[in-house]
Amino acid sequence: MLAASRPLGRRLCSVLAAPVFDQRLSLTYVKAGDYRLPLDFGMSIQRSSCLEVPGGVVSYILHGNCYLNITNRCTLRCSFCPKFNGAWDVQGNALRLRREPTADEILDAVGDPRSYREIVFCGLGEPTLRLYTSLEIASRLRARGGRVRINTDGLANMVYGRDVTPDLEDNIDALSISLNAQNEILYNRYCRPKLAGAYHSLLDFARRAYDFVPDVTLTAIDGLPGVDIDACASIAAGIGVKFRRRVLDEVG
């Protein structure tokens, strides 16, 4: 269960409208009052091993961390992302999913969370498109002694139509948010968001998450023409969060 201190149901309308498909996000959602609630279609899959489902890897181990590949859907179309350049492998792990794994399958793929430095929701997709599945899994992993991080583009508030950052409290330990540029023009050039205003939304998400997640980091990629890493680090410092420099074409 999610952390009892913030029951989600109290903040959501109980009357749901018919599902709507958003073609921009490849996302089906229902309206609940003024909110959009993406539907999470976990499918029953016969696993070939504790790490894989047919068509792709659910979990993979790098640098002492267990990385979880739970969706290939994304709110961005980054020009530097391997999957938009015809490559679906990360460090020899085939991350293309024909089906999204269920919560129980993801937990099975992790095993003992104490075996890793961190369990990281990452992969080749945006994990917050399955936010409440992620938080359910994270809560269960933390209860078993695991440390959990979500790597995100920071656009969940746009997707859900409300501030979701309070729901992160007591459910995850760390957030890594992809800033990727010091201004909106460069961000739009390289990240190619599907939703207008994405850059300012991710900055607002970082500010809000600071109140609910103990470890928040903004990241940017060194090697993209025009991207000023020092300026990106200054943005993080202004918000009061950490900053990490990544390197172009170094994935994983």
GULUMTI-247001 format. One line per field, with one value per residue: residue number from 1; x, y, z of N, C-alpha, C in turn; residue in one letter. Coordinates in Angstrom, 2 decimals. Atoms other than C-alpha are relative to their C-alpha. Layout:
// residues N
num: NUM_...
n.east: X_...
n.north: Y_...
n.up: Z_...
ca.east: X_...
ca.north: Y_...
ca.up: Z_...
c.east: X_...
c.north: Y_...
c.up: Z_...
residu: A_...
// end
This chain:
// residues 252
num: 1_2_3_4_5_6_7_8_9_10_11_12_13_14_15_16_17_18_19_20_21_22_23_24_25_26_27_28_29_30_31_32_33_34_35_36_37_38_39_40_41_42_43_44_45_46_47_48_49_50_51_52_53_54_55_56_57_58_59_60_61_62_63_64_65_66_67_68_69_70_71_72_73_74_75_76_77_78_79_80_81_82_83_84_85_86_87_88_89_90_91_92_93_94_95_96_97_98_99_100_101_102_103_104_105_106_107_108_109_110_111_112_113_114_115_116_117_118_119_120_121_122_123_124_125_126_127_128_129_130_131_132_133_134_135_136_137_138_139_140_141_142_143_144_145_146_147_148_149_150_151_152_153_154_155_156_157_158_159_160_161_162_163_164_165_166_167_168_169_170_171_172_173_174_175_176_177_178_179_180_181_182_183_184_185_186_187_188_189_190_191_192_193_194_195_196_197_198_199_200_201_202_203_204_205_206_207_208_209_210_211_212_213_214_215_216_217_218_219_220_221_222_223_224_225_226_227_228_229_230_231_232_233_234_235_236_237_238_239_240_241_242_243_244_245_246_247_248_249_250_251_252
n.east: 0.83_-0.69_-0.16_1.32_0.08_0.58_0.92_0.28_1.41_0.65_-0.17_0.51_1.43_0.30_0.82_-0.91_0.61_-0.49_-1.41_-0.36_-1.36_-0.79_-0.93_-1.31_-0.75_0.28_0.45_1.44_0.29_1.38_0.16_0.51_0.10_-0.88_-1.26_-0.14_-0.59_-0.40_0.27_-1.24_0.38_-0.93_0.46_-0.55_-1.08_-0.79_-1.39_-0.99_-0.95_0.40_-0.35_0.54_1.28_-0.17_-0.13_-0.85_-0.49_0.72_-0.99_-1.39_-0.91_-1.14_-0.62_0.54_1.41_0.97_0.78_1.29_0.48_1.41_0.77_-0.74_0.69_-0.70_0.57_-0.99_-0.55_-1.35_-0.82_-1.17_0.45_-0.29_1.14_0.37_-1.09_-0.01_-0.69_0.79_-0.87_-0.80_-1.01_0.31_1.35_1.01_1.01_1.28_1.06_1.26_1.04_-0.48_0.11_0.85_-0.72_-0.57_-1.10_-1.11_-0.54_-0.72_-1.24_-0.94_-0.48_-0.28_-0.46_-1.19_-1.17_-0.44_-0.14_1.28_0.86_0.22_0.96_-0.70_0.30_0.18_1.36_0.24_0.69_1.15_1.22_0.58_-0.42_0.56_-0.60_-1.37_0.03_0.40_-1.18_-1.02_0.39_-0.23_-1.45_-0.55_0.39_-0.91_-1.35_-0.61_-0.02_0.65_-0.12_0.68_-0.56_1.20_-0.10_0.59_1.22_1.17_1.10_0.70_0.72_1.10_0.85_-0.01_-1.29_-0.11_-1.18_0.28_0.16_-1.33_-0.51_-0.04_0.06_-1.29_-1.12_-0.75_0.46_-0.95_0.85_-0.77_0.11_-0.56_-0.34_0.12_1.13_1.09_-0.27_-0.86_0.75_0.94_-0.77_-0.57_0.93_1.18_1.17_1.30_0.89_-0.53_-0.30_-0.62_-1.22_0.38_0.68_-0.97_-0.63_0.97_0.05_-1.18_0.20_1.02_-0.50_-0.97_0.70_0.53_-0.98_-1.22_-1.17_0.42_-1.13_0.20_-1.11_-0.11_-0.95_-1.15_-0.28_1.02_-0.42_0.73_0.39_-0.99_0.11_-0.09_1.28_0.95_-0.32_0.47_1.45_0.23_-0.36_1.04_1.17_-0.43_-0.15_-1.31_-0.18_-0.93_-0.37_-0.07_-0.83_0.71_-0.24_-0.29_1.30_-0.08
n.north: -1.19_-1.27_-0.46_-0.32_-1.40_-0.80_0.83_-0.69_-0.03_-1.15_-1.19_0.27_0.18_1.41_0.19_0.01_-0.04_1.03_-0.17_-0.81_0.29_-1.17_0.52_-0.62_0.67_1.44_0.18_0.01_-0.51_-0.33_-1.25_0.10_-1.41_-0.82_0.70_1.07_1.17_1.00_1.40_0.78_1.32_1.08_1.20_1.26_0.45_1.13_-0.42_1.00_0.00_-1.00_-1.33_-0.31_0.43_0.09_-1.28_-0.99_0.17_-0.77_-0.56_0.25_-0.41_-0.83_-0.83_0.39_-0.37_0.75_-0.93_0.57_-0.43_0.35_-0.48_-0.66_-1.24_-1.18_-1.31_-0.70_0.72_-0.58_0.30_0.80_1.25_1.13_0.61_-0.82_0.14_1.38_0.92_0.29_0.68_-0.75_0.89_1.38_0.37_-0.38_-0.65_-0.19_0.80_0.17_-0.14_-0.58_0.99_-0.31_-0.34_1.20_0.44_-0.91_0.35_1.26_-0.25_-0.63_0.93_-0.63_-1.37_-0.31_0.44_-1.08_-1.34_-0.65_0.49_-1.21_0.03_-0.70_0.68_-0.85_-0.50_-0.90_0.81_-0.65_0.33_1.04_-0.55_0.62_1.33_-0.22_-0.33_1.22_0.85_-0.66_0.13_1.39_0.22_-0.72_0.74_1.16_-0.47_-0.55_-1.44_-0.11_-1.26_-0.10_-0.89_-0.53_-1.25_-1.06_-0.52_0.73_-0.92_-0.29_1.20_0.30_-1.17_-0.46_0.17_1.36_0.14_0.49_1.46_0.60_-0.01_1.27_1.12_0.13_-0.64_-0.92_-0.33_-0.57_-0.69_-0.39_-1.41_0.12_-1.26_-1.16_-0.84_0.71_0.18_1.17_1.16_0.43_0.49_1.32_0.93_0.08_0.40_0.10_-0.94_-1.36_-0.45_1.10_-0.43_-0.70_0.96_0.85_-0.82_-0.11_1.32_0.14_-0.85_0.61_1.28_-0.31_0.02_1.32_1.06_-0.46_-0.06_-0.39_-0.38_-0.34_0.47_-0.53_0.79_-0.71_0.46_-0.53_-1.35_-1.12_0.25_-0.53_0.84_-0.86_-0.70_0.99_0.20_-1.18_0.13_0.96_-0.66_-0.98_0.73_0.61_1.44_0.42_0.02_1.01_-0.09_1.22_-0.13_0.42_1.35_0.94_0.43_1.04
n.up: 0.00_-0.09_-1.37_-0.53_-0.39_1.07_0.78_1.24_0.29_-0.60_0.82_1.33_0.14_0.16_1.19_1.14_1.31_0.92_0.35_1.16_0.46_0.41_1.01_-0.17_-1.06_0.04_-1.37_-0.24_-1.33_-0.32_-0.73_-1.36_-0.35_0.84_0.18_0.98_-0.64_0.99_-0.30_0.00_0.46_-0.26_0.69_-0.51_0.88_-0.45_0.01_0.37_-1.11_-0.98_0.48_1.31_0.55_1.45_0.69_-0.64_-1.35_-1.02_-0.91_0.38_-1.07_0.38_-1.05_-1.30_-0.07_0.79_0.81_0.39_1.31_-0.19_1.14_1.07_0.33_-0.51_0.28_0.81_1.16_-0.05_1.18_-0.41_-0.60_0.88_0.69_1.15_0.96_0.47_-0.92_-1.20_-0.97_-0.96_-0.59_0.37_-0.42_0.98_-0.83_0.69_-0.61_0.74_-1.02_-1.25_-1.08_-1.15_-1.23_-0.60_0.83_-0.26_-1.32_0.16_0.73_-0.93_-1.03_-1.28_0.27_-0.79_0.75_0.87_-0.57_0.26_1.06_0.78_1.10_1.08_1.27_1.18_-0.06_-1.13_-1.02_-0.64_0.72_-0.85_-1.28_-1.20_-0.05_-0.50_-1.43_-0.70_-0.04_-0.82_-1.40_-0.41_-0.02_-1.14_-1.20_-0.08_-0.21_1.20_0.29_1.31_0.75_1.29_1.01_0.64_0.75_-0.82_0.60_-0.53_-0.33_1.25_0.43_-0.89_-0.14_-1.38_-0.66_-0.55_-0.86_-1.36_0.00_-0.04_-1.37_-0.71_0.94_0.68_-0.70_0.85_1.34_0.95_0.97_1.18_0.38_1.36_0.65_-0.88_0.42_0.66_1.43_0.17_-0.50_1.04_1.14_-0.25_-0.68_0.87_-0.82_0.64_-0.66_-0.08_-1.35_-0.75_-0.71_-1.23_-0.85_-0.70_-1.04_-1.08_-0.61_-0.84_-1.19_-0.85_-0.50_-1.06_-1.29_-0.32_0.26_-0.68_0.88_1.34_0.84_1.40_0.84_1.36_0.79_0.55_1.36_0.90_0.38_-0.59_-1.39_-0.94_-1.19_-1.19_-0.14_-0.50_-1.41_-0.73_-0.13_-1.10_-1.25_-0.29_-0.53_-1.25_0.19_0.51_1.46_0.50_1.42_0.76_1.20_1.20_0.54_-1.06_-0.51_-1.01
ca.east: 0.00_0.99_2.13_-0.89_0.00_-1.25_-4.28_-4.78_-8.47_-9.37_-8.12_-9.84_-13.40_-15.08_-17.21_-15.22_-16.13_-15.55_-11.90_-10.29_-7.22_-4.63_-2.78_0.03_1.01_-0.15_-2.09_-5.63_-7.13_-10.43_-11.70_-12.19_-13.55_-10.91_-8.18_-6.92_-6.17_-4.11_-5.24_-2.49_-2.96_-0.81_-0.96_-0.49_2.82_4.57_8.18_11.09_13.27_13.16_14.49_12.65_9.24_8.75_10.02_12.19_13.96_12.02_15.00_18.72_21.72_24.24_26.66_25.16_21.67_18.60_16.99_13.32_12.06_8.28_7.10_8.36_5.84_7.16_6.08_9.23_10.89_14.49_16.81_19.59_17.46_18.59_15.06_14.47_17.71_16.85_18.56_16.76_19.74_21.32_24.54_23.44_19.90_17.07_14.60_11.87_8.65_5.75_3.75_4.02_4.74_2.38_3.32_3.85_6.07_8.18_8.55_9.54_12.17_13.72_13.94_15.53_15.76_18.49_20.81_21.18_22.35_19.14_16.16_15.70_12.62_14.26_14.47_13.54_10.31_8.80_7.95_5.57_3.16_2.62_3.02_0.68_1.91_5.44_4.51_2.76_5.88_8.18_6.24_6.48_10.20_10.95_9.01_11.46_14.52_15.10_16.04_14.01_14.68_12.57_14.30_11.78_11.29_9.39_6.19_3.85_1.87_1.07_0.04_-2.21_-3.58_-2.73_0.18_1.20_4.30_2.57_1.89_5.65_6.14_7.10_6.97_10.29_13.72_15.09_14.14_16.39_14.81_16.07_16.61_18.85_19.08_19.42_16.51_13.26_14.51_17.30_15.09_12.45_15.14_16.62_13.76_10.92_8.09_4.60_3.04_3.49_5.10_6.99_10.23_8.57_6.45_9.49_11.10_7.91_7.78_11.33_10.48_7.39_9.09_11.75_9.11_8.25_11.29_14.50_16.90_16.16_18.67_18.48_20.60_21.85_23.86_27.31_27.94_24.72_25.67_24.68_23.89_25.73_26.36_27.38_24.16_22.15_23.96_23.07_19.39_19.54_21.30_18.64_15.92_17.96_18.43_21.47_22.90_24.54_26.36_25.74_27.73_26.25_25.99_26.88_23.71_23.33
ca.north: 0.00_3.63_5.42_5.82_9.43_10.61_8.55_9.41_8.67_11.59_14.05_12.45_12.60_9.20_9.77_8.83_9.65_7.41_6.79_9.20_8.42_11.23_10.51_12.98_11.01_7.53_7.62_6.65_8.54_9.17_12.48_12.72_16.16_18.60_15.93_13.54_10.04_7.93_4.32_1.84_-1.29_-3.88_-7.11_-10.68_-11.93_-15.27_-14.45_-16.26_-15.30_-13.08_-10.18_-10.42_-10.55_-11.45_-8.54_-6.81_-6.54_-5.42_-4.98_-4.70_-4.17_-1.35_0.27_-1.69_-0.37_-2.20_-0.27_-0.83_-0.56_-0.33_1.53_2.69_5.54_9.07_12.70_13.77_12.81_13.63_13.85_12.16_9.28_5.88_4.72_7.69_6.81_3.17_1.64_-0.05_-1.56_-0.13_-1.85_-5.00_-4.99_-4.99_-2.49_-2.52_-3.75_-5.26_-5.24_-3.30_-5.53_-5.71_-4.50_-8.05_-8.92_-5.83_-6.73_-10.27_-8.89_-6.87_-9.69_-8.57_-4.73_-4.76_-6.31_-2.96_0.54_1.87_0.67_3.15_3.63_4.52_2.38_3.78_5.53_7.96_6.06_8.74_7.79_4.84_7.00_5.22_1.78_3.12_4.52_1.30_-0.68_1.87_1.77_-2.03_-2.00_0.61_-1.43_-4.27_-2.08_-0.70_2.82_4.03_6.70_7.83_9.25_11.56_14.35_16.28_16.64_14.57_17.62_18.41_14.83_14.50_18.02_18.67_18.81_15.20_16.01_15.54_11.93_11.32_11.96_8.87_6.74_7.50_8.53_10.42_12.13_12.75_15.30_15.86_19.61_19.24_22.94_26.37_27.86_26.91_27.36_24.81_22.49_22.43_21.89_18.82_17.35_18.03_17.97_16.98_19.54_23.32_24.92_21.76_23.53_25.83_22.96_20.81_23.69_24.16_20.41_20.49_23.37_21.59_18.19_19.78_19.96_16.26_14.28_14.38_14.01_15.93_16.32_18.15_16.74_18.06_16.49_17.83_17.67_19.13_22.27_25.44_23.77_25.58_23.09_25.80_27.70_24.50_23.94_27.51_26.82_23.80_25.84_28.54_25.97_24.46_21.00_19.01_18.98_16.18_16.51_13.71_13.03_12.78_9.21_7.67_5.75_3.71
ca.up: 0.00_-0.44_2.65_4.89_5.73_2.33_1.21_-2.45_-2.54_-0.28_-2.88_-5.90_-7.08_-6.94_-10.07_-13.18_-16.77_-19.79_-20.75_-23.25_-25.39_-25.70_-28.95_-28.12_-25.02_-26.10_-22.85_-21.88_-18.96_-17.21_-15.88_-12.13_-11.33_-12.61_-12.70_-15.38_-14.13_-16.54_-16.70_-15.97_-18.06_-16.32_-18.35_-17.26_-18.68_-18.43_-17.48_-19.07_-16.08_-13.01_-15.09_-18.41_-20.02_-23.68_-25.72_-23.16_-19.85_-16.77_-14.46_-15.05_-12.78_-13.24_-10.77_-7.88_-8.63_-9.87_-12.74_-13.57_-17.13_-16.66_-19.78_-23.16_-23.33_-22.87_-22.75_-24.61_-27.91_-27.02_-30.01_-28.01_-26.70_-28.04_-28.86_-31.17_-32.93_-33.60_-30.54_-27.66_-25.82_-22.68_-21.64_-23.49_-22.07_-24.62_-23.17_-25.80_-24.18_-26.11_-22.88_-19.66_-16.65_-13.70_-10.23_-8.97_-11.93_-11.29_-7.62_-8.58_-10.95_-8.11_-5.59_-2.32_-2.45_0.19_-2.40_-4.19_-3.42_-4.99_-6.97_-9.83_-12.00_-15.30_-18.48_-21.90_-21.00_-18.50_-15.28_-13.99_-16.78_-14.42_-11.33_-8.94_-9.93_-9.32_-5.92_-4.89_-5.81_-4.18_-0.93_-0.80_-1.62_1.03_3.59_2.82_3.36_-0.14_-1.21_-4.21_-6.81_-9.76_-12.84_-14.49_-17.00_-14.33_-16.34_-14.16_-13.02_-16.66_-17.38_-14.33_-14.41_-10.76_-8.33_-7.66_-5.61_-2.21_-3.24_-3.42_0.28_2.29_-0.86_-2.57_-1.34_-4.34_-7.59_-10.57_-12.92_-16.48_-16.93_-20.01_-20.88_-19.30_-21.25_-22.92_-26.49_-26.13_-24.09_-26.83_-29.48_-27.82_-25.76_-28.23_-25.65_-26.70_-24.33_-24.50_-21.45_-20.49_-19.49_-16.96_-15.70_-14.89_-12.99_-10.99_-10.36_-8.99_-6.64_-5.35_-5.04_-2.82_-0.06_-0.20_-1.36_0.71_-2.24_-5.46_-8.30_-11.62_-14.46_-17.78_-20.60_-21.41_-25.16_-26.57_-28.56_-26.73_-23.42_-20.61_-17.81_-15.33_-16.03_-15.47_-12.18_-11.16_-11.83_-9.52_-6.85_-7.12_-6.44_-3.61_-5.12_-6.25_-9.76_-11.74_-15.06_-17.53_-20.71_-24.20_-25.54_-22.18_-21.31_-18.16
c.east: 0.87_0.05_-1.31_-0.15_-0.63_-0.92_-0.47_-1.49_-0.71_0.09_-0.60_-1.50_-0.31_-0.82_0.89_-0.78_0.57_1.46_0.18_1.43_0.65_1.09_1.40_0.87_-0.11_-0.50_-1.51_-0.26_-1.51_-0.01_-0.57_-0.08_0.84_1.30_-0.07_0.73_0.38_-0.32_1.27_-0.35_1.11_-0.54_0.65_1.00_0.69_1.48_0.92_1.10_-0.46_0.26_-0.74_-1.46_0.20_0.07_0.87_0.35_-0.79_0.97_1.40_0.91_1.17_0.49_-0.55_-1.45_-0.85_-0.90_-1.26_-0.51_-1.48_-0.91_0.95_-0.68_0.75_-0.74_0.94_0.41_1.45_0.85_1.19_-0.38_0.26_-1.21_-0.49_1.10_0.20_0.68_-0.81_0.83_0.71_0.93_-0.34_-1.37_-1.03_-1.22_-1.32_-1.04_-1.19_-1.18_0.60_-0.20_-0.92_0.86_0.66_1.18_1.23_0.64_0.78_1.35_1.05_0.59_0.18_0.53_1.24_1.29_0.62_0.19_-1.32_-0.80_-0.46_-1.03_0.58_-0.37_-0.08_-1.46_-0.14_-0.80_-1.19_-1.28_-0.69_0.28_-0.51_0.34_1.41_0.01_-0.44_1.20_1.05_-0.30_0.30_1.50_0.64_-0.35_0.89_1.46_0.69_-0.01_-0.44_0.17_-0.84_0.77_-1.14_0.30_-0.67_-1.30_-1.27_-1.16_-0.79_-0.87_-1.26_-0.92_-0.12_1.40_0.06_1.14_-0.32_-0.14_1.34_0.50_-0.16_-0.11_1.28_1.06_0.67_-0.68_1.17_-0.82_0.87_-0.29_0.46_0.31_-0.24_-1.12_-0.99_0.30_0.86_-0.70_-0.95_0.73_0.43_-0.99_-1.31_-1.25_-1.29_-0.97_0.66_0.24_0.72_1.19_-0.34_-0.72_0.99_0.72_-0.94_-0.12_1.17_-0.15_-0.98_0.49_0.97_-0.64_-0.38_0.98_1.35_1.20_-0.46_1.21_-0.49_1.22_-0.02_1.14_1.07_0.31_-1.06_0.37_-0.90_-0.40_1.15_-0.17_0.06_-1.31_-1.08_0.22_-0.49_-1.52_-0.34_0.30_-1.05_-1.26_0.33_0.15_1.39_0.04_0.99_0.20_0.02_0.80_-0.77_0.47_0.51_-1.31_0.20_1.05
c.north: 1.25_0.44_0.54_1.48_0.87_-0.87_0.75_0.19_1.21_1.23_-0.18_-0.17_-1.46_-0.29_0.16_0.01_-1.13_0.26_0.81_-0.34_1.28_-0.48_0.59_-0.77_-1.51_-0.46_0.02_0.45_0.17_1.33_-0.30_1.42_0.81_-0.71_-0.99_-1.14_-1.02_-1.41_-0.80_-1.42_-1.00_-1.28_-1.24_-0.56_-1.21_0.36_-1.14_-0.08_1.06_1.41_0.40_-0.41_-0.10_1.39_1.01_-0.32_0.90_0.64_-0.37_0.66_0.78_0.76_-0.33_0.38_-0.95_1.00_-0.70_0.66_-0.36_0.50_0.55_1.30_1.20_1.27_0.86_-0.87_0.46_-0.44_-0.89_-1.34_-1.17_-0.51_0.83_0.03_-1.47_-1.00_-0.15_-0.70_1.01_-1.00_-1.47_-0.48_0.52_0.55_0.28_-0.97_-0.12_0.19_0.61_-1.01_0.47_0.33_-1.23_-0.52_0.89_-0.31_-1.31_0.21_0.68_-1.02_0.73_1.41_0.38_-0.41_1.13_1.30_0.75_-0.84_1.24_-0.25_0.84_-0.63_0.96_0.42_0.86_-0.72_0.68_-0.11_-1.20_0.38_-0.82_-1.48_0.12_0.25_-1.20_-0.94_0.59_-0.15_-1.40_-0.31_0.69_-0.70_-1.21_0.43_0.60_1.52_0.17_1.40_-0.09_0.98_0.48_1.23_1.16_0.57_-0.65_0.93_0.39_-1.18_-0.21_1.19_0.52_-0.20_-1.38_-0.12_-0.40_-1.52_-0.73_-0.16_-1.36_-1.22_-0.18_0.77_1.08_0.19_0.52_0.55_0.51_1.45_0.19_1.31_1.15_0.95_-0.82_-0.28_-1.25_-1.27_-0.53_-0.58_-1.45_-1.01_-0.17_-0.45_-0.01_1.05_1.37_0.39_-1.02_0.48_0.67_-0.93_-0.87_0.78_0.15_-1.32_-0.20_0.82_-0.64_-1.31_0.18_-0.10_-1.41_-1.16_0.46_0.20_0.28_0.51_0.38_-0.47_0.71_-0.73_0.91_-0.57_0.43_1.45_1.08_-0.19_0.40_-0.75_0.85_0.75_-0.95_-0.27_1.17_-0.03_-0.94_0.65_1.02_-0.63_-0.61_-1.51_-0.30_0.10_-1.10_0.18_-1.40_0.25_-0.57_-1.37_-0.99_-0.35_-1.11_0.27
c.up: 0.00_1.44_0.53_0.33_-1.08_-0.85_-1.24_-0.22_0.57_-0.88_-1.39_0.01_-0.29_-1.25_-1.22_-1.31_-0.86_-0.35_-1.29_-0.38_-0.48_-0.95_0.16_0.97_-0.06_1.36_0.06_1.42_0.18_0.74_1.37_0.53_-0.97_-0.34_-1.15_0.67_-1.06_0.46_-0.19_-0.37_0.24_-0.62_0.60_-1.00_0.61_-0.13_-0.39_1.05_0.98_-0.48_-1.27_-0.15_-1.51_-0.63_0.69_1.43_0.95_0.98_-0.48_1.04_-0.58_1.23_1.39_0.21_-0.83_-0.72_-0.50_-1.27_-0.09_-1.12_-1.04_-0.44_0.59_-0.38_-0.83_-1.19_-0.18_-1.19_0.33_0.61_-0.95_-0.77_-1.18_-1.05_-0.38_0.91_1.28_1.07_0.90_0.68_-0.25_0.42_-1.00_0.73_-0.73_0.57_-0.95_0.94_1.25_1.14_1.12_1.21_0.61_-0.80_0.21_1.35_-0.06_-0.68_0.88_0.96_1.32_-0.21_0.78_-0.71_-0.82_0.76_-0.12_-0.99_-0.74_-1.09_-1.13_-1.33_-1.16_-0.09_1.24_1.09_0.65_-0.83_0.64_1.47_1.18_0.09_0.57_1.50_0.85_0.14_0.92_1.49_0.53_0.08_1.20_1.31_0.22_0.05_-1.20_-0.02_-1.44_-0.58_-1.27_-0.87_-0.89_-0.84_0.74_-0.52_0.53_0.33_-1.24_-0.43_0.84_0.24_1.42_0.57_0.65_1.01_1.45_0.08_0.05_1.43_0.67_-0.91_-0.80_0.77_-0.82_-1.35_-0.80_-1.16_-1.15_-0.36_-1.45_-0.72_0.96_-0.40_-0.82_-1.47_-0.24_0.47_-1.08_-1.20_0.21_0.57_-0.76_0.76_-0.82_0.54_0.10_1.45_0.85_0.84_1.33_0.97_0.76_1.09_1.20_0.75_0.96_1.29_0.97_0.61_1.15_1.38_0.45_-0.18_0.56_-0.90_-1.42_-0.77_-1.39_-0.78_-1.34_-0.70_-0.60_-1.38_-1.00_-0.34_0.60_1.44_0.93_1.32_1.27_0.24_0.51_1.48_0.84_0.19_1.15_1.34_0.41_0.57_1.36_-0.08_-0.54_-1.52_-0.37_-1.50_-0.59_-1.27_-1.20_-0.46_1.02_0.70_1.00_1.04
residu: M_L_A_A_S_R_P_L_G_R_R_L_C_S_V_L_A_A_P_V_F_D_Q_R_L_S_L_T_Y_V_K_A_G_D_Y_R_L_P_L_D_F_G_M_S_I_Q_R_S_S_C_L_E_V_P_G_G_V_V_S_Y_I_L_H_G_N_C_Y_L_N_I_T_N_R_C_T_L_R_C_S_F_C_P_K_F_N_G_A_W_D_V_Q_G_N_A_L_R_L_R_R_E_P_T_A_D_E_I_L_D_A_V_G_D_P_R_S_Y_R_E_I_V_F_C_G_L_G_E_P_T_L_R_L_Y_T_S_L_E_I_A_S_R_L_R_A_R_G_G_R_V_R_I_N_T_D_G_L_A_N_M_V_Y_G_R_D_V_T_P_D_L_E_D_N_I_D_A_L_S_I_S_L_N_A_Q_N_E_I_L_Y_N_R_Y_C_R_P_K_L_A_G_A_Y_H_S_L_L_D_F_A_R_R_A_Y_D_F_V_P_D_V_T_L_T_A_I_D_G_L_P_G_V_D_I_D_A_C_A_S_I_A_A_G_I_G_V_K_F_R_R_R_V_L_D_E_V_G
// end
